[in-house]
């Protein structure tokens, strides 16, 4: 099923069985994860998890994130992660926990040929600064967290359009729409020319709804309410109706 024109769909998660199942879906062009998702999935050994994942999926990009908070340590971790496989992208947070822009890390790695995925990005200004640090000849990903922008009551689409403009001088760099909140975001990302969107397993499960007849969907919803009320055993004391005279 071809539901989009150009945007690539990456699956976002850390459940190994779920990732392996999604790897069989031709719609999925890559994978991303992060330390928070891995912790929630109960991952105890970072390198063993990564090794299993890369052994099972050697043909599509997979992003793994550094967790150091010092520039030198970030670079050291990134070099190790990059050595795990040719399809590895190394996620670098846009700033440290003290708010220091990680430009020196991004620049050093890009100049060394490491494919970075700069993550936790939220503003056009951040994208502009990141673009200055990227190599024009080395692929890179810039992950703008459109879903979190939307969580603040802001429309993320203008931010994503601005991010595309900010990256226009770096032809090897791809903009990634991160943390989508609904299936509609896939089509929004596609419409504006975003290169990649990460989609959670829960959202991917809704792909079967694309193009669904809305009258049919309405009827299914009514039936669901009726069924659940009956199964719950709900009752309301309604007076008996009189027979027509």
C-alpha positions in Angstrom: 0.0 0.0 0.0 1.5 3.3 -1.1 0.0 6.0 1.2 2.6 8.7 0.7 4.5 10.4 -2.2 8.0 10.9 -0.9 8.3 10.9 2.9 10.0 7.9 4.3 8.5 6.2 7.3 10.8 5.1 10.1 9.5 3.0 13.0 10.3 4.4 16.4 10.5 2.1 19.4 12.7 -0.4 21.4 10.6 -3.5 21.6 12.8 -6.0 19.8 10.0 -8.4 18.7 7.9 -5.5 17.5 10.8 -4.0 15.5 11.5 -7.4 13.9 7.8 -7.7 13.0 7.8 -4.2 11.4 11.0 -5.0 9.5 8.9 -7.2 7.3 6.7 -4.3 6.3 7.9 -2.7 3.0 6.5 0.7 4.1 9.2 0.9 6.9 12.4 2.4 5.5 14.3 2.7 8.8 14.3 2.6 12.6 15.0 4.9 15.5 15.2 4.4 19.2 16.4 6.3 22.2 17.5 5.6 25.8 14.0 6.4 27.2 12.3 4.0 24.9 14.9 1.4 25.7 14.5 1.8 29.4 10.7 1.5 29.1 11.2 -1.7 27.1 13.4 -3.2 29.8 16.6 -3.2 27.8 19.4 -3.9 30.3 22.5 -4.1 27.9 22.7 -1.4 25.3 25.3 -3.0 23.1 23.7 -6.5 23.1 20.3 -5.0 22.1 22.0 -3.0 19.3 23.9 -6.0 18.1 20.7 -8.2 17.9 18.9 -5.4 16.1 21.7 -4.8 13.6 22.1 -8.5 12.9 18.5 -8.8 12.1 18.2 -5.6 10.0 21.4 -5.0 8.1 19.8 -3.3 5.1 18.0 -0.2 6.6 19.2 2.7 8.7 18.9 2.4 12.5 19.6 5.3 14.9 21.2 4.8 18.3 21.8 7.6 20.7 24.7 8.7 22.8 24.0 9.3 26.5 27.1 11.0 27.6 26.7 14.7 28.6 30.3 15.9 28.0 31.5 16.9 24.5 34.5 14.6 24.5 32.6 11.7 25.9 29.8 12.2 23.3 32.3 12.1 20.5 33.9 8.9 22.0 30.6 7.2 22.4 29.5 8.2 18.9 32.6 6.8 17.3 31.9 3.4 19.0 28.3 3.4 18.0 29.2 4.3 14.4 31.5 1.3 14.3 28.7 -1.1 15.0 27.6 -1.1 11.3 27.4 0.7 8.0 23.7 1.3 8.5 24.1 3.0 11.9 23.1 6.6 12.4 24.3 8.2 15.6 21.8 10.4 17.5 23.3 13.5 19.1 21.1 15.7 21.3 21.0 19.3 20.2 22.3 20.4 23.6 23.7 19.1 26.9 21.7 18.8 30.1 23.2 22.3 31.0 21.8 23.8 27.7 25.2 24.0 25.8 24.7 23.6 22.1 26.4 20.5 20.8 27.7 22.1 17.6 31.3 21.1 18.3 30.3 17.5 18.6 28.2 17.6 15.5 30.9 19.3 13.5 33.7 16.9 14.6 31.6 13.8 13.8 30.3 15.1 10.5 33.8 16.0 9.4 34.9 12.5 10.4 32.3 11.0 8.1 29.9 9.9 10.8 26.2 10.0 9.9 24.6 11.9 12.7 21.0 12.3 13.7 20.7 15.5 15.7 17.8 15.0 18.0 15.4 16.9 20.4 15.4 19.9 18.1 12.5 22.3 18.5 13.2 25.6 16.8 14.2 27.1 13.4 17.2 28.8 15.0 18.5 25.4 16.3 18.2 24.0 12.8 20.1 26.9 11.4 23.0 26.4 13.8 23.0 22.7 13.2 23.2 23.2 9.4 26.3 25.3 9.9 28.0 22.4 11.6 27.1 19.7 9.0 29.4 18.6 6.2 28.0 19.3 2.7 29.3 15.9 1.6 28.2 13.6 4.5 24.6 12.5 5.0 22.8 13.6 8.2 19.4 13.7 9.8 17.9 16.6 11.8 15.0 15.4 14.0 12.6 18.2 14.8 10.1 17.2 17.5 7.0 18.4 15.7 4.7 16.5 18.1 6.2 18.2 21.2 5.9 21.5 19.5 2.2 20.8 18.9 1.9 19.8 22.6 2.6 23.4 23.5 -0.3 24.7 21.4 1.8 25.7 18.4 1.2 24.6 14.8 4.4 22.6 13.9 3.9 22.9 10.2 5.4 26.4 9.8 8.4 25.3 12.0 8.9 22.3 9.8 8.8 24.4 6.6 11.3 26.8 8.1 13.5 23.9 9.0 13.5 22.7 5.4 14.6 26.1 4.3 17.3 26.2 6.9 18.7 22.9 5.6 18.5 23.8 2.0 22.3 24.5 1.8 23.0 21.0 3.0 21.8 18.7 0.2 22.9 15.6 2.1 20.9 16.5 5.2 17.3 15.1 5.7 14.6 16.6 7.9 12.9 14.2 10.2 9.4 14.9 11.7 9.7 13.4 15.1 7.1 12.4 17.8 4.0 12.5 15.6 0.7 12.5 17.5 -1.7 11.3 14.9 -1.7 9.5 11.5 -2.6 12.8 9.8 1.0 14.0 10.6 2.3 11.5 8.0 0.4 13.3 5.3 1.3 16.7 6.6 5.0 15.7 6.6 4.6 14.4 3.0 2.8 17.5 1.8 5.5 19.9 2.9 8.4 17.8 1.5 9.7 16.5 4.8 12.2 13.6 4.1 11.4 11.3 7.0 8.8 10.8 9.7 9.2 8.5 12.7 6.0 6.7 13.7 5.4 4.7 16.9 4.1 1.2 16.8 0.7 2.3 18.0 0.3 4.8 15.2 1.5 2.3 12.6 -1.3 0.0 13.7 -3.7 2.6 12.5 -2.5 2.5 8.9 -5.4 0.2 8.0 -7.7 3.1 8.6 -6.3 5.3 5.8 -9.1 6.1 3.4 -11.7 4.2 5.4 -15.3 5.1 4.6 -16.5 7.5 7.3 -20.1 6.4 7.3 -18.9 2.8 7.9 -16.6 4.1 10.6 -19.5 6.0 12.2 -21.6 2.8 12.3 -18.7 0.8 13.8 -18.3 3.5 16.5 -22.1 3.4 17.4 -22.0 -0.4 17.6 -18.9 -0.2 19.9 -20.8 2.1 22.3 -23.9 -0.2 22.3 -21.8 -3.3 22.8 -19.8 -1.9 25.6 -22.9 -0.6 27.4 -24.5 -4.1 27.2 -21.3 -5.9 28.3 -21.0 -3.5 31.3 -24.6 -4.3 32.3 -25.6 -0.7 32.5 -29.3 0.1 33.1 -31.3 3.3 33.5 -34.7 3.3 35.2 -36.9 4.5 32.4 -40.7 4.4 33.0 -42.6 1.8 31.0 -44.1 3.2 27.8 -48.0 3.3 27.7 -49.6 1.3 24.9 -51.1 3.5 22.2 -54.9 4.2 22.9 
